């Protein structure tokens, strides 16, 4: 159409250098060649606009890239935005951003755009999740009926068209009856991508669609929110009307600001709703952290799972049992639902639908309580779920005409899709459907699922700890059983043998008295062993009463008592550093008394018994070492020295039951400490007792 606008025959410029196209008023930088040089010098890959004049008319020149090509679009300027108009646009953008509610934002945007382009009808058209659209706000001429609330099927603007709207933010059809101009090329087989062009023709089906609506001119502005097409500002005029470049750019800016404002207001509304439910979720979480039973906390507590999400009722399917609250379908239905969910939600941890009966036909019978379902799986491999049910919401959708896409059959018998030719309101009653589940609600459901999973895992760990304690208790019981059966056998045999001799009258006088004493010794030995077993058992049952312990005083008293007891002038007990501990004083006195007295006892036959006691503070623990120069412990006895009733083979000449070290080890472990030993036969022994540094109170000693 260069002939119409610039009085140039297309063939005279086709294939020629751009400098041939001299149509604007002459000046050094007026031609298209200078525009392209300037455009390239700025390294711009985006569309840029320049203005040039010709015969007292101003033209807008847009330059864009299409692959290796540059595309130049030229159109006359039909309006000049005054300073007042620019100021009004600025104010309108400010108002859109400051509006308090989403409805106000949408209506204000429609008003501002209609003020700018003066179209008969300006609508805010929102896309729903299934692709169909709804008019949610509009500004129109007084003689036109309102279309607010009308729905349009997804096929009116199919998915591929919706994707294009994200690239081309504004689209203009100035006159539906205009005849598109042909594109001429030297190489007719070479395709040209016009995706980013403003002046390109549109689909004939869409043109017919507009004609069927009796619309003469159409203009649309994309509303993109967070990278997704939220909707359109759809504008209709019932006579041809041009929206020139400057108006389109201003409209694009309004659309961009509207997208940001919608995102902000929607997030604000979601945050308000989320905050109200978050308090309920926090209450459930706190109860879970208190180790309350999961099923009682989630469905029977003061705050329940149906309080954190808007629903009719909710259920927990846990360990094969159903725990429900609110209006839910019967247990028999939920029992059928679980295996279906296992298959349906195999690859997703949270499944939701607002039309459950469409996917699970058995739900049709219970649509009153279970038209909608959201299910969060507890653990990937478990058939355990958090379930929320929504009741049926019967609604009437007002369609702008029959929503079913019309078709026609041509003379060859082929079926073609054709644009709708009737927009008479068509009412449809929707049944067996609930309100939609929102993304923020799915987020809250996932949070509760995570908290319940955490509680389940924590209880599993606690159960493992209990099982470990039971295992150790059973092992200890086996030790007790073996010990009582084995170690008490000797004194019992002695008692029985001498008792039989006395009963048979085989002993009299001094011999009988000796036998009676042996019986008494055996009984005393049994009592001593039983008392030791009871002492060992009490260590595991008694509560620990922690306090600061003056270790210097404790060890000094033990030292003094031993020096008095043994009355050996060659015995030396050397005490070094004694950092204080924090623990049970009676228990730790038992530990240190046992280890130190053992050191003295098993060194007592040495020429010069030497016992050394000292404590050392390390970064993470305190270690006490008690060494002696006594008989030592043979290597073969090292692994069993701390076992109950276990005695070293070299200690047969010394009194003892073999329980003291077992008790010491148990007390140290109850203080989260560790006891170890190093020894060689005939070379003395070293016992190391360590405690975590957190149990340590530094002493000035």
VOLOPA-267578 format. One record per residue (C-alpha): residue in one letter; x, y, z. Coordinates in steps of 0.001 Angstrom, whole numbers, plus 524288, in hexadecimal, padded with zeros to 5 digits. Layout:
N
AXYZ...
// end
This chain:
701
X800008000080000X80B80809587FDE5X8046680E507F1D9X7F9058130E7FA24X8013B819AB80485X80D6381E2F7FD3DX809B281DFB7EEB9X81435813D47EBE8X8129C807F47E357X816E97FBFB7EB45X81EE37F6967E001X82726802EA7DF93X82C8C800B47ED23X82BAD7F1E27EED7X839657EC567EFE8X83FA87F9CA7EFD6X8486C7FFEB7FA23X841218069580530X84687813BC800FEX83D3E813427F544X831CF814AF7FE92X8323E8237C7FFBBX8248682767803A1X826568304180F73X829BC83E9380FA3X837F68400680BB9X842548420881612X84F1C83B9D819ACX848E08321B8230BX83B00830F481E09X83BBC824AD815AEX8398A816888195FX847F2813AC8173EX84BC481D32821FDX841618176782AF7X846ED809BB82909X854E180E7582B45X850CB81509837E7X848FF8091E83C06X854887FFF7839ABX85E4F8091884023X856718084D84CBAX857107F97A84C4BX8487E7F88784E5BX841C27EB6684C85X834AF7F0C0850EBX82A947F86F84966X82D91806EE848F5X82593811F784351X8299A81E3283BCAX821758294E8362AX8230082F25828A2X81AF6838FB820B5X815F9838FE812C4X80D5E8434380C82X80950848DB8199AX805D783B5A81ECCX80D35834CA829CAX8104A82663828B0X8149481CCD83300X81FA9813CD82E9CX821BB8075B836AAX82D937FE9F834D6X82DC37F0908396EX835A57E43B836FCX830BB7D7848312EX83BE47CDE08309EX8462F7D39B8279EX83CAF7DDB382258X838B47EB2E826B3X82A647EE9282572X826237FCB0823DFX817FA8003F826B1X8131B80DC2822DFX8060A81385826F7X800858214B8275BX7FF20827FC83485X7F0AB82AAF83679X7F144830B2843FBX7FB088383F84BE5X7FA788362785A7FX7FA518435586118X801628469E86D96X7F43F845BA87473X7F23A8381686F0FX7FFAD833B387390X7FCD683969880E5X7EFB08327588141X7F6338258C87DBDX8000182796888AEX7F51282A3C89257X7ED7581E6E88DA9X7F9238158288F83X7FAFC81AE189D30X7EC988188F8A036X7ED1D80A9589B27X7F8BA807A08A3D6X7F27380DDA8AFCDX7E4E7807B48AEA1X7E1D17FFAC8BAACX7DA3D7F4298B504X7DBB37EBEE8A8CFX7CE1B7EF9A8A3D4X7D17F7FE068A4FAX7DE687FBD489DE6X7D7A67F5068927FX7CCAA7FEE8890F7X7D61080A5D891CBX7DEE98046B8875CX7D3398029D87E3DX7CF31810C48808FX7DCDF8163587E24X7DECB80EAE87179X7D17C812B386C3AX7D507820CA86F2AX7E17281EF486722X7DC338182D85AE7X7CDB781BF085B5EX7C88980E74857A0X7BA2F80AF88598BX7BD1B7FFAD862C7X7C93E7FC9C86AE7X7C8F57EFB187248X7D20F7E8F487BD9X7D1EF7DAE287768X7D7667D0B9880EAX7DC077C32387D04X7D82E7B82488631X7E09A7AC3B888D5X7D9B67A43B87E43X7DC317AEDD87409X7CE807B47587321X7CCB77C3068751EX7C3D67CBAA87D2BX7C0E27DA2F87C7FX7C3EE7DEFD88A46X7C3677EDC38881CX7BF9A7F73D87D47X7BD408054B87950X7B3CD8077986E08X7AB14810FD866E5X79E0C812EE86DB2X7965F80CEF86275X79D7C7FFDB863B1X799427F4D986CA6X7A2CB7EFF9876D7X7AABC7E3D08741FX7B0697E2AB881C9X7AEF47D4B38868BX7AE117CEC8878F3X7B6E57C32C87650X7BD517BFA286967X7C2107B1E38661BX7D09B7AF078655EX7CF117AC17856DCX7CC2C7BA8285441X7DA707BD5B85763X7E1637B02E8563FX7EDDF7ACEE85D77X7F7327B01C85244X7F0CC7BD71850CDX7F2137BFE685F68X800A67BD0285E65X801F87C748853A3X7FB767D15785C61X8070F7D01C8659CX810397D45385A9BX807A47DE9B8541DX802B47E6EB85F3DX7F9EA7EF6B856B1X7F1D67EBB384AB9X7E9C57F4678420BX7DFAA7F17F837ABX7DBE37FF3283382X7D1A87FAC3829A7X7CC867ECE982871X7C8577EFF981A81X7D59D7F48E815E2X7DC557EC4F80BA5X7E9ED7E7A880FA3X7F4FE7EC0D806EDX7FD3F7E17F800BBX80B807DFAC8047EX8141F7DFE57F875X821567D9377F7EAX82B997D5B37EDC8X82C837C8477F410X81E7F7C40F7F60AX822817B71B7FC14X829DA7BDA980738X821007BEC68134CX821097CB1381B71X81E0E7CAC0829F3X814D87D5FE82D3AX812DD7D22D83B7DX817267DF43840ECX810B97E7B9836A2X805DD7F10483A8FX7FFBA7F2E982D25X7FE9E7E4C4828D5X7F1A37DECC824E5X7EA2F7D59682DDFX7E3187C8AB82C3BX7D71C7C93182356X7CFD47C12A82D8FX7D2607CBB1837B0X7CE047D64682E2EX7C1577CEE182BBFX7BFCF7CCED83A72X7C05D7DBB583C60X7B6F77DE0583118X7AD767D47083738X7AE307DCCB84389X7ABAB7E8C883AF7X7B8A37EE6C83F59X7BF547F73483554X7CC187F9AF83C81X7D3237F1D5846E1X7DE997F52784F92X7E4807ECBE85A43X7EEE77EE7D864A9X7F4ED7E2A286B2CX7F4D57E1E387A03X800CE7DA0E87DE8X802D47D71588C47X80F4C7D05D890ACX811F97CB2488300X804617C54F88123X7F9327CAA7878F2X7EF4B7CEE58833AX7E5D27D49987952X7E37B7DF5086F5CX7DE637ED1186EB3X7D5207EA7E8635EX7CFF77F68B85C5AX7C4DC7F6F285268X7C05C80206849CEX7B49D8014584107X7BAA4809AE8365CX7C86E8092B830B4X7D25180FC383982X7E106811288391AX7E9408109184573X7F652815F684158X803CC8126484655X8049681C238519AX7F722818368567BX7FAAA809CE85570X8072A80BFE85D2FX7FFA58135F867B1X7F5958086C86803X8008E7FE6F8690EX805EA805DE874D2X7F87C805BB87B3EX7F7D97F707878EBX805427F4EE87EDBX802007FD0C88AD5X7F5017F5F288BF8X7FC0D7E8CC88BB3X804E27ED3A896C9X7F9687F2B889E88X7F1967E62989CBEX7FD1D7DE1B8A15EX7FEF47E6C98AD3CX7F0867E6F28B0F6X7EED87D8508AEE1X7FADD7D57A8B718X7F5E87DEE68C168X7E8977D8418C1DEX7EEFB7CADA8C23CX7F8077CF4D8CD33X7EC6F7D42F8D519X7E5967C7188D398X7F22B7BFA58D607X7F4E07C7278E292X7E7867C3D88E822X7E9977B5608E561X7F7EE7B5AD8E961X7F4287B8158F78EX7EBF87ABB48F76BX7F72B7A43C8F112X8009F7A94C8FB71X7F7817A4559061BX7F73E796AF9002AX80606796FE8FE5CX8084279A9A90CA2X7FFD278F3E91116X80733785F790821X8140578ABF90E05X80EA57879891B87X80DFD7794A91751X7FF2A779219179FX7F95C76DA690FF4X7F90F771429018EX7EB0276D2D8FF09X7E6067748090B0EX7EDB1780C0907A7X7E9A87814B8F95EX7DB2F77DD48FA02X7D6E277E5F9084CX7DDEB78A0090E30X7D88279776910DEX7DE6D79BB2903CFX7DCEF7914C8F941X7E19178F348EB62X7D4B4794528E5E7X7D78D7A1568ECA8X7E3A97A4158E479X7DCFA7A2C28D72BX7CF427A6978D2E9X7C845799988D12CX7BC4A791F38D54CX7C3C0787938DCA8X7D0C2780B18DDA1X7D6507735C8E0D1X7E32076D118E48AX7E58575F6B8DF44X7F05975A7A8E81BX7F51174CD78EB92X7E94E746D58E4D4X7DF4874ED88EC63X7D6B375A608E88CX7D5E8766198F19DX7CC537705A8ECBBX7C6EC77DA18F04FX7BC07785B58EA42X7B36E781F08DEC5X7BA39776958D7FFX7B59076AE68CFFDX7B40E75DC68D720X7BFD0755848DAD9X7BC1774B448D0B9X7BDFB755698C5F6X7CAF075A428CB7BX7CFB574C238CC4CX7CCD874AA88BDA4X7D30E757D18BABBX7E06D754AA8C09AX7E4E274A398B6A4X7E05C753238ABA3X7E85975E478B16AX7F43E755528B267X7F390753AE8A3A9X7EEDA7615F8A04DX7F889768AF8A8DEX803F475F7B8A6AEX80CCB76A448A186X80794775D08A945X80740777EB8B7E2X7FB44780BF8B758X7EFA677DED8AE79X7E3DF786D18ACDDX7D796787938A4B2X7CB0378F598A523X7C3CA784F089D3BX7C6CE7782C8A428X7BB917709589E00X7C128773398905FX7CD6E76BCA8943EX7C8317627989E98X7BA1C75F0489AD6X7B700759258A830X7B781767098AD82X7AB3476AFC8A610X7A2A4765058B0AFX7A94776D6C8BAFFX7AA7677A3C8B384X7A349781628BE75X7AF4F77FAA8C715X7BA0B77B978BD9EX7B920782CD8B0ACX7C6CB788108B30FX7D2997812B8B8C6X7E058784EB8BCA7X7E902779B78C128X7F6D777AA98C677X7FE5276E018C76AX8060A76B218D3CAX8127A764D98CEF0X814D8760A98C0F9X8132B7521F8C34EX808297527E8CD40X7F97E751FF8CB09X7F72675C988D51BX7F0BD769988D1FBX7EBEC7769E8D6C0X7DED1778988CFE5X7D6AB784DF8CE65X7C8FE784308C874X7C0F578F2A8C29BX7B24178EA88C095X7AB1C790778B3CEX7A90079E718AF52X79DF479F098A559X79FF67AAF189CBCX79AF87B0E989037X7A53F7B53588670X7A0F97BFCD87CF7X7A7447BCDE86FE2X7A7C87C6B7864DFX7A1427BD5D85B68X7A1FA7AE9C85A7BX7AF8B7AAFF85F9CX7B09279F33856ADX7B95D7A22584B03X7B1007A24383E91X7B51B79AEB83263X7B06F79A4882462X7B20A7906681974X7B6A17954C80C3EX7B2BC790887FEC6X7BD62786317FF74X7B7F27807D80C0CX7C320785BB81457X7C06078B09821E9X7C5797989882541X7C5757A073831C3X7BE2F7AD2582FF1X7BD157B91C83897X7B1307BA4E84134X7A6797C28683B2BX79D8A7C3BC846E1X7A0C27CA7B853A2X793557C9B4859A4X7951E7C6D48680FX795787B84886A9FX793927B3C48789DX7999A7A71C87D67X797557A0ED88ABCX7A3AB79ADF89059X7A1D078F9C899F4X7AA9A785F68A13AX7B541790338A206X7BB757977C8AD62X7C29B7A45B8AE5AX7D0807A3958A933X7DC2B7A0B48B1EBX7E5747AC4C8B1FEX7F4357AB3E8B167X7F5EA7B1548BED1X7ECA57A7088C45EX7F4F379C5C8BE60X800B27A2DF8C4B7X7FA2F7A2878D227X7F660794468D01CX80464790EE8CC8DX8092E797F78D8C7X8003978FBD8E15FX804A5783828DA38X812D57870A8DD0DX80FD1789658EB7BX8088C77C778ECAFX81393775578E5B3X81D3E77BA38EF0CX81521776FC8FAA3X8143D769488F4D4X822ED768C28F295X8258C76DE89003DX81CB37638690638X823697593D8FDD8X8309875D989032BX82B2A75D5C910FEX825FA74FAB90E89X8334A74B8090990X8397C75111915DBX82FB0749B391E4BX8324973D40916ABX840D573F2A9189EX83EB6740E392733X83668734959274FX840F072D5591FD4X84B2873185929B3X841F272E32934DBX83FA87209392F4BX84E3D71EE092D69X850467232593B74X845A7719D193FD2X84CB670ED2938D4X8591B712C49400CX851ED712D094D01X84C027058F94A14X859146FFCB94652X85FF270610951E8X855FA7019695BDBX855DB6F3E8955FEX864B26F31195548X86A8A6FB5996024X860A26F7E296A9CX862556E97A96787X86F186E83D96F3FX86A396ED8197C64X85D786E61597AB9X864F86D96F9783FX86D276DBF49846EX861226DEA598CC0X859FF6D2B49878BX865936C9839898EX8684F6CD869979AX859D26CDE399AD9X858586BFBD99616X863FE6BB7599E4CX85E286C1E39AA38X850C86BC259A768X856796AE6C9A62BX85D5A6AFE09B356X86AA86ADF39AD31X8708A6B93E9B4BCX870C66BCAD9C30AX878126C5C39CC0FX8827B6CE5A9C5E0X8803F6C85B9B88BX871E06CBFC9B900X875276D9BF9BD46X87EB26DB0C9B1DBX874466D6569A850X86A6D6DFE09ADEFX8742C6EB019AC1DX8766D6E6CF99DFBX867B86E70E99BF4X8673D6F4AD9A1E8X8727C6F93D9992EX86B6A6F42998D1AX85EF46FB1099117X8666A707B299386X86CED7067298640X85FA2704BC97FD9X85A4B7108498738X865FE718BD98314X8642871504974CFX855857179F9755EX857FF724E097BC5X861A372831970DFX8579F7246D96680X84D9072D1F96D22X8575F7385996D90X85A38736A095F19X84BA97367A95C0FX848FF742B49642DX8532774A6795C73X84AB57490795050X83E2774CA39575FX84243757DD96025X8407F765C395B64X84C9B76E2995A1EX84CDA779EF9631AX856F4782CF95CEEX85E7178D2096450X86C0679302964B2X875BA7897F96AD0X8824678DBF97181X88AD7782F096BFFX896C0786E9973F0X88F30784F398088X8892C7780C97BF6X8960F772079778FX89D39776EF983ACX8935C7701D98C89X8948176373984C0X8A36376471985C6X8A316766A099479X89A0375B17996EEX8A28B751E198EDFX8AF247561999588X8A8DF7534A9A2BCX8A34E7463599E47X8AFEE74098998ABX8B9B1745EA9A2AEX8C4CF74415998E7X8CF9574E3499AAAX8D4A574B9098CE0X8C76174E4798698X8C70E75B1497F05X8BA967610A97968X8BE2476D2197171X8B3257766B96DA6X8B52E7800D96270X8AB767898C95C2FX89D52786FB95FF8X893FC78F0995780X8863A78F3295CF9X87B3378760956CDX86CA478963955D3X8654177CE0958D0X85F85773FE96332X868CD774DF96ED0X86520767C4974ECX8666F7607096808X87366766A796444X878AA7643A97201X8758E755DB96FC2X87CFE7561E962C0X8894F75C9C967C8X88939754D297496X8887E7482496CF8X8931A74B5396306X89C887514096D00X89A627466A9772BX89C9B73C3196C78X8A955742FD968EAX8ADB4742759771CX8A8FD734809791EX8AFB572EBF96D29X8BC477366A9700AX8BCC27330197E7DX8C680727E497C8FX8CFF973062974E2X8DC84734B397B9DX8D8B27430897AA8X8CA5B7448D976BFX8C86C750E996EA4X8BB0C7564996AE8X8BA04762989627FX8AD5576A2996096X8ABD077625957CDX8A1AB77D0A94F6DX8A3D1784129428AX89AED78DC493B9DX89A1B78BC792CD5X8924F793B1922C3X8867D78AB192319X88812782A992F7EX88EC7780D293C97X896BE7747393EACX89AC576EB394BC7X8A5E4764C794BCCX8A85375B4795713X8B4C175330955B7X8BB557491095E60X8C7527404095E3DX8C01B7340C96275X8BE037268B95CBEX8B80272B6B95021X8ADE872485947BFX8B0F0719FC93DE1X8ADA071D5A92FC2X8A3DF7122F92EA5X89B9A7187A93967X89B017261C93346X88E507244492BCDX886BE71F0E9377BX88C347271B942A6X8801D72FE694346X876657249F94233X86DF77211F94DDBX874BC7178695746X880AB7172994E80X88DE4716B89555EX89B8E7168F94FBCX8A273709799509DX8ADA170FFC957FFX8A481714A0962E3X8A1287076F968BFX8A95270A4C974D3X8A1727168B977ACX8939C717D097CF5X888FB71CF3973FBX87C4A719E196CDBX87F3071F6995F4AX873F3729089600AX87AE9735B9963B3X88039738FA9562CX87300735BD94FFBX86C5E73F5195932X876C8749A695677X8751474825947CAX8665874934948D4X86705755969511FX870C275C17947E1X86860758ED93C00X85C5B75E8D942C4X8643676B22943C1X8669676A40934EEX874C776704937BEX87E1075BFD93487X887297532E93C52X892A274BD09367AX89E677442993B22X8AC6B74172936F4X8B433736D293DBFX8BE6572C3893C5CX8C015720AF94568X8C9F4724099500AX8CB557323B94B7DX8C003738FD95232X8B3B373F2194C8BX8AE9F74C5694808X8A00B74F859487BX89B4475B74940F6X88E047616E9442BX888FF76C3193B1BX87D2C7753093BE3X877CE77EC9931A4X87C7878CA7933D8X86E68791519358FX86E19789D394278X87A247910A9473EX87AA779C739508EX888597A21D95057X88EB37A1F095DA5X898CA7AB2896303X8A06779F7A96867
// end
